[in-house]
Amino acid sequence: MAFSWTLTAYIARRFGAMALAMTLALASLVALFDFIELLRRAATRADAGFGLVATIAGLRLPFVVLQILPFAVLLGGIIAFWRLARASELVVARAAGVSVWSFLMGPVAVALCLGTLAITVVSPLSAAMLARAERLDATYLRNATGLSSLAGGRLWLRQADPALEPNGIAILAGVPEVGPQGFLLRGVSVWRLSAQDKPLARVEAPRARLADGAWNLEEAVTFGTNRQPSAPAPLRLPTPLTRDRIEETFASPDTLSFWALPSFIAVLESSGFSAMRHRLHYHSLLSLPLLTAAMALLAAGFSMRQSRRGGVAQMIGAGIAAGFALFLLDKVAEEFGQAGTLPVALAAWAPSVAGLLLALTLLLYLEDG
C-alpha cells in the first residue's frame, strides 16, 4: 500500500480550509437568525437598543460555533472531497496505488484537531461569553430577578458539616435574596445530620449571610436531640459554597468551561444537587473530537464517488441526511440521559460511536483498497 505525505497534507489542507469556511458560514447564518430574534424581543423594551442586541448576539457566537462544528465538518468535507473527485485527483491517487485509508489520515487528523481545539480553547471562551450574554438577556430582555426567580422560591442546599460529627451533613433551606449586603437566606432552617442520616440538631434563624467561606446565621435558635431550644445567638456554619457556585447551579451547563466542569460537578454533588446535566455536558464535550472525526469519514464515504458512475447528487444528499440523523440521535440520547433512562456515558458517546461505525462500514463497502 503506497503512502504519500505530500498527498495526505494536500488533501488535509483542502479539507481543513473548507471545514473552517463552512463553520464560519453556518455560524454567521445562525447568528443572523439569532440577532433577528433578539431584535424582535427587544422591540418592546425601551432600554434595549441596537447595540445591546448586537452585543448579546456577538457573545453567543462561540457557543454557536461549538454547536454547529460537527455538521460544518460534514458539509465542508463533502464539498472538499466532491471537488477532489470531480477533478479526478482522487482517481489519479488511487491509480498510483495510494489507498483511501492513507490519504484520509490527514482529514481525520484535522477533524480531531478541530474537535480538540473546540473543547480546550473555544469551550472556555464560549462559557464566559455565554454567561455574560445570559445575564444581559435576563436583565434587559426577560426582566428576571436573579437567583430567586431561577430557584423558584425556597432554596435547598446540602453540604458537609464536620462540626458535630466527622462525616456530618447539613441541609439548609431558605428564601434566597441578593442585595447590597451580599447573598442572604431568609427564614432559614438547618438540619444537622450524622453520616447515617441520624438527626443531631435543628437550627432556625431569621437570616443567614454567606461570607468568608461560611454561613453566618443571626439569632439562631438550636434544637438539640432533647428538642429544647437554646437562647438566640449567632452561629457560624463553614461551607465550600460561594455565591457564584450557587448561582451557576441554576444556570445552563453551557456556561461552564470544560476545565471547570469536573471540580464543579464534585462541589455540586457534595451539596446535594443533581449533576446529571453537567456530567452529560462534560462527556458530550469529551466525545466531540471523535464525532468530528466520524463526520470527516462520513463526508469521504458519501462524496468520493466518481462522477462518471452517476448518482453523485443522491450520495451527497444521503450524506447530509446521515448528518441530520446523527444530530437527531444525539438529541434523543441527550433526553434519555437527562431523564436517567440511559447511563450518562452511553448517552453522550453513542452518537459519536454510531457515526464512526457508519462511516467505516460505508468506506469498507464502497472502497476496495
N, C-alpha and C positions, 0 to 999 in steps of 0.2 A: 504494500500500500504506500503510494507516494505521499510525501508531505512537503509543503512549501510555506515557510514562514512569511514570505513576501505576499503570496496569495491570501493567506489567512489574515494578515494585517490589513490588506487592501479591502477584503470583504468586511472585516470588523469596522474599519473606518466608515465605509458606506452605510453599514447597519447603524453604527452609533450616531452618525450625523442625522440620518433620517429619524431615528428614535427620538433624539433630542428635539428635532424640528417638530415632530408630531406632538411631543409633550408640550412644547411652547404653544403650538396652535390650539390644542384641545384645552389647555389651561386658560388661554386667553378667551376662548369661546365660553367656557363655563363661567369665568369671572365676569364676562359681559352680561350674561343672563342673571348672575347674582347681583351685579350692580343695578340692573333694571328692576329687579325685585326689591332691592333696598330703596331705590328711588320711589317706588310705589308706596312702600310702607312709610317713608319719610314725608310723603306729600301732606299728611295731616298733622305733622309735628312742626311747630313754629321754630323750635330751637335746633332742628336737624337740617343743616344746609347741605349744599352740594359737596363741600369739602369734607364734611363728616362722613357722608355716604361713600365718597371715594376712598377715604382713609380705611373704613371698615372693609370695603371690598379688597383693597390692596393688602390689608393684614391677613385676609383669608387666603391669599394666593398660594403660599407654600402648602397649606393644608389641601388645597385643590390639586396641586402637583402630586402629593402623596396618594391621593385617591385615584387619579387617572393614570398614574405611571404604568401599571401593568398593561392596560388597554392601549396606551400610547406606544409601548414597546411592541405590542402585537401588530398594530396598524403600521407603525414605522417599519417593522421587519417585513411585513407583507409587501409594502411598496418597494423596499430596497431589494428584496430577493426577486420580485417580479421584474424589476428593471434589469437586474443582472441576467435573469433567464431570457428576457426579451432581446437583450443584446448578445445572446449566445455565449456570454462569458463563462457561465457555469457549464455549458455544454463543452467548451474547449477544455476547461479544467478537468471534467470527467474523462474526456478523450485522452488527456495526458496522463491518466491513471490516478488522479487525485480523488480520494474518497470523499463523499459528502460529510462523513464524520470528522475528517481532517479540517476542512475549511469552515465547518460550523463551530470549531473550538473558539475562534475569535469572537463571533457574535455572542456565543454563550458567556464568554468571559466578560464582554462588555455589559451584557444584561446583568450578570452577577455584580459587577462593579456599580452599575446604576442602582440596583436594589440596596447594596450595602451603603452607598453614599446617602441614599434616601433615608435610611433608618438612623445612621450615625450623625449626619450633618443636617439634612433637611428636617428631620423629626424634631430636634431641639428648637430649631428656628420656628417651625410651624407651631409647636406647642406654645411658645412665648407670644407669638404674634396672634394666634387664635384666641388665647386667653384675653389679650388686650382687646381684640375685636368683640368678643362676647361681653366684656364689661361695658364697652361703648354701646353695643346693641341694647344691653339690658338697661342702661341708664337713659339713653335718648330715644330709643325706638319701642321699648317694651314697658318702660316705667316700672321695672322690678325694684323691690325694696331691699335687696340684699339677701343675706343668709336665711332670714325667717321665711321669706317667700319661697326659697328653694326647699327648705326643710319642711314646709307645710305645717307650721305650728310648733309643737313641743319637740325639742331636740333630745335624742338619747345617745349617750356615749358610754363606752366600756373601755376600761384601762386597767393596768396593773396597779395594785395597792399593797405594797410590802410593809406598810406601817404597822398593821395589826397582825399580819402573818406573812411569812416569806413569799409565798406564792398567792397572796391575796388578790382579790378583784374588787374594783369599784365600778358601780353603774350609776351614772349621773343622768338626770332628766331636768329640763328646764326650758323656758322660753328664751331663745337667743335674741340678743339686741346688740347692734353695732353702732357706736356713737363716739363722741369726742373722748369719752373716758376709756375707750377700748372695747374689747369684746366682753359682754356680760351675759350671764344666765339669770333670769328672774324666776322666782318661785321654785327654787332648787330643791330636789330630793336626791339623796345619795344613799345607795345600798352598798354596804361593805360586806363582802362575802369571802369565805375561805376558798381554797383551791378546789374543794369538793362541793362548792356552791352552798355551804352552810352559812346562814345569816350570822354576822358578827355584830353589826350595828347599823342603825339608820340615822341619817343626818338630814335635818330640814333647815333651810336658810332662805331669807328673802332674796339675797343676791349672791352671786359668785363671779368674781372678776378673774379673767385669765391674764396672768402677767408673770414674767420671770420663771417660766417653766413650772407653774403651779396654779391651781385654783385657790383663790383667796376668798373663803366664804365669810360673810358678815353675819354676826349674830346667829351663829349656827347652834342649833339645839340637837344634841346627840341622844339617841335612844339605844341603850345597851340591850344585852340579852335579857335583862330583867324588865325591860320595857319602861323603865323610869327615865324621864327626861332630865338632861343636865341643864345647868344655867347657860343662857345665851352667851357665846364667846366666839371670837374669831378663830377660824380653823384653816390651816394651810394643807392642801392636798397636792403633792407633786404629780406632774403629768408630762408625758412625752409629746402631747399635742400642742400645736400652735394655732393661731387664728387662720393662717394660710392653709394649714393642713385640713382644718375643719371645713373651710370654705371650698377647698379643692375636692373634698369628698362628694359634694353635691354637683360638681362640675363634670363635664364630659371627660372621659379618659384621653380624648384627643388633645386636651390642653396640658397634658403631662409629657415631658420629654422621655424618649426611650431610655436614657440613662437614669432618670429619676424614678421610673416605674417600679423596679424591684424593691427599693427601700420604702417607697410609698405604700406598696402592697403589704409589706410587713407591718408598718405602722397601722394601716387600715384594719388588718385582721386582728391585731392586738387590741384595737379599740372597739372591737365588736361589730364593725361594719362588714358588709359583704364586698369582697374584692373580685367577684366573678367578672364584671365588665372590664376591670383593669387587667386581670390576668388574660382574658381573651384578647384584649387590645395588644398586650405585650407579645403574646405568641403570634398574633397576626403580623406584627412588625418583624418578628424574627423570621417568619416564613416568606417575607416579601422578596428577598433575593432569589429564593427557589421559584417563586411564582413568576418573576421576570424572566428567569432562565427558561422556564416552561413555555412562556409566551414567545420567546425567541425561537425555540424549536418548533412550536406550533406554526409560527409565521413561515418558517422554512418548509415545513411539510405541506402547507396549503398554497404555496406560491412558486415553488421551483419547478412546476410542471412546464414542459416545453410548449411553446405557443403553437407549434405545428400539430401537436396532438389534440388541440382543441380543449374546450371545457375549462379554460383559464378563469373566466368570469365566475363560473359556478364554484370552482375551487376557492377563489378569493372570498366569495360570498359565504362559503361554508366556514372559512377561517374566521370571518367576522362573527358569524353565528356561534361558533365554538367559543369565542371570547365572551360573548354575551351569556352563553350557557354557564361558563365558569364564574362569571360575575354573579349570576343568579344563584348558583350553588354556594358561593361564598356568603351571600346574604342569608340564604336559608340555613346554612350551617351556623352562622353567627346567631340567628334567632334561637336555634336549638341549644347552642352553647350558653346563651344568656339565661335560657329557661332551665338549665341544668339537665336537659334531656341527654345531651352528648357531653363527654369529657371536654374540658377546655382545649387541651392539646389537639384532640381529634377534630373539633370544630374549626380550629384555626388552621391546621395543616392539611386538612382533607382537600380543599380546592387546589392547593399548590401541587400536592402529590397526584391528584386526579389529572390535572393539566399536564404534568410531566409524563405520566404513563400514556395519556392520549397522544402526546406529541411523539414519543418514542415508538409507539405502535404504528402510527401513521408513517413515520420515516422508514421503519423496517418493512412496511407493506409496499411503499412506493419506490424505495431505492434498493438497488441490488449490490451496492458496494460498501 
